Amino acid sequence: QKIRDQLPSWIDQERSWAVATLKIALPSLYQTLCFEDAALWRTYYNNSVCEQEFPSILAKKVSLFQQILVVQALRPDRLQSAMALFACKTLGLKEVSPLPLNLKRLYKETLEIEPILIIISPGADPSQELQELANAERSGECYHQVAMGQGQADLAIQMLKECARNGDWLCLKNLHLVVSWLPVLEKELNTLQPKDTFRLWLTAEVHPNFTPILLQSSLKITYESPPGLKKNLMRTYESWTPEQISKKDNIHRAHALFSLAWFHAACQERRNYIPQGWTKFYEFSLSDLRAGYNIIDRLFDGAKDVQWEFVHGLLENAIYGGRIDNYFDLRVLQSYLKQFFNSSVIDVFNPRNKKSIFPYSISLPQSCSILVGLSCCH
């Protein structure tokens, strides 16, 4: 109570200790801030994006880093955003989050002598994406994969030599299961003289005994959902080809695919808020998105009336819902399915109808162009 009495009345009780700590640790900064000006600071304190609206009369007196300390004391819920803003302004960046993983773009930047190590989370598997990339860039016959485990070492070495000699692609999956064998792989890699079209893709979960030499010699990337709905949507649209979006030039189909991309992003983003979002981490992956795409594709294949119950049932019971083992999580999924996939949402004649579940700043694509779809993600 004594601490509270020494602070301006507009400061909430729950933030009084943090503000008092700031006052004791940095008295000169505290004095510069003029917290006694209640009108000035109430406006800042109640702003939903306070880190972007620091009082202009104080901005020149308080450094960017000191502004972070103010956010930490008054609005810790905005601290992460404030730190990202600080990094952007200090380093001259547009944003601090990396671009969503795009295997095609990554492939263009790689060399035949450098393995590509994809670090995956439990249950994730990029091999289908790699297969599709190989089909697009080379041919399906040029892509080979070996799921590592007991008894697969000799086959892996044999395939490695053949693919290097022929200039094919090879994916060795789940190397975390055979960490004791990795020095053998390193030795073989040092003796290879591959063709320039050869690529070695490796997948592994994080493992404390993973050989450091292989880590150092590989191009390392993480295979996980991008942070935020926007980047998730962009990754989905980058994974689809223009032909996939514009097939049959059906605008309803383009709307349904946008809803699918948004639904997929929402399901993945809720995993950041356990146990409020989901009760546990569910491995919703690109394979689920791919299955959802196939359902939408068949749904609009010559059908006059769209049976949304068909979509709800498959996504709930066989695909996304097949990963869920909690009744309350399943209810959330059911609610999402009813909101995202229904005739009132996917309506070309009324894209901003009152029942739309998309934020006001988001509009459904008004054509079947993938560029229009991408613009709706920004």
Summary of the structure (lengths in Angstrom):
residues: 378
radius of gyration: 25.9
end to end distance: 47.7
largest distance: 77.9
contacts: 1061
relative contact order: 0.08
helix: 56%
strand: 7%
